[in-house]
Structure formats: structure tokens, C-alpha cells
């Protein structure tokens, strides 16, 4: 997990998963030098890519075995 590597490398880092939503003002008042926001995005199930916006023919993530 990449976040674990970051925290191990920089002992001053904090990870706060599953927190309540925070306003911009509250985030700025917290006093952190840097704030990283995770959006919880997910993959397209049809393989749509960012360059052509075309799906991969035959791609269907709902058929995944993992």
C-alpha cells in the first residue's frame, strides 16, 4: 500500500481515513502544510480510457474473478 510507504518514510505524516467531511475553512484552520484529498474514484467497467474515451471491445469488469 503506497500510503503506508509514505508514512514510514515521513514520520511527521498523518493518515486520517474514514473521517467526516471537512470544509475548506476547517482544513485551512487545521494548520497542515499540505493536505491530500482522496476522492474514492473507481475504474470504468468497460475499459474506457482517458485518451480516446473509447471502451475496450469485450471488456466487462463485472465478469472479473478476483
Secondary structure by P-SEA (a helix, b strand, c coil): caaaaaaaaccccccccccccccaaaaaaccccbbbbbcccccccccccccccccccccccccccc
